[in-house]
């Protein structure tokens, strides 16, 4: 429920995130099929990939809905201690840049709600 997720968010804002507690969502905003699933497979040994799916379409971020992300970004909640460090670590692994969730690049309209409204979420948006 919304109340439970709000309580969980408060815990992360007090205790912070690390690689083990972050909920990593990997999305494909590129034209490369299965890029998100392959990237999730590479990350899942060290991170909790929350949206990993055998159905690659589940991990797609269609530009008609979310806009076009000009490069790969790893979005984090700047109010959560440790979130920027987790995002920076992932960004180094995937060849992207860490960025606050509210700081969308020009051409992008949003990130999926499951990551946008979850302070424990770190969202990897793959472009290319």
C-alpha positions, 0 to 999 in steps of 0.5 A: 500500500501507499502508506507502507511504501511511504514508511519504507521510504522514510527508513531509507532516508534515515538509514541510507542505501548501499549496493545490497539494499538498493532496488535497481531497475534497469530500463531500455530506452535504446533501439538495441533489443534485450539490452536491459536484460543483458545489463540486468544479468551483469548487475544482478551478482552485486545488486538487487535488480528489482525488475529483471524479467525473462520478458525483455519487453517488460524492461523497455521504456518506449520513447512515445511514453518516456521521451528520448534519453540522449545517453545512459543515465543512472537516476537516484533520490538525492534525499537518500544517503548513499544513493548517489554513491550506488548510482555512481558505482552502477554508472561506471559499470554501464558507461553512464552518468549518475543523475538525480531523479528530478533532473531529467535530460532534455528530450526525456519526459519521465522515468517509470513510476515504480522507480520514480516514486521509490526512494530505495530505487536506482533507475538505470536508463540505457540509451544508445 
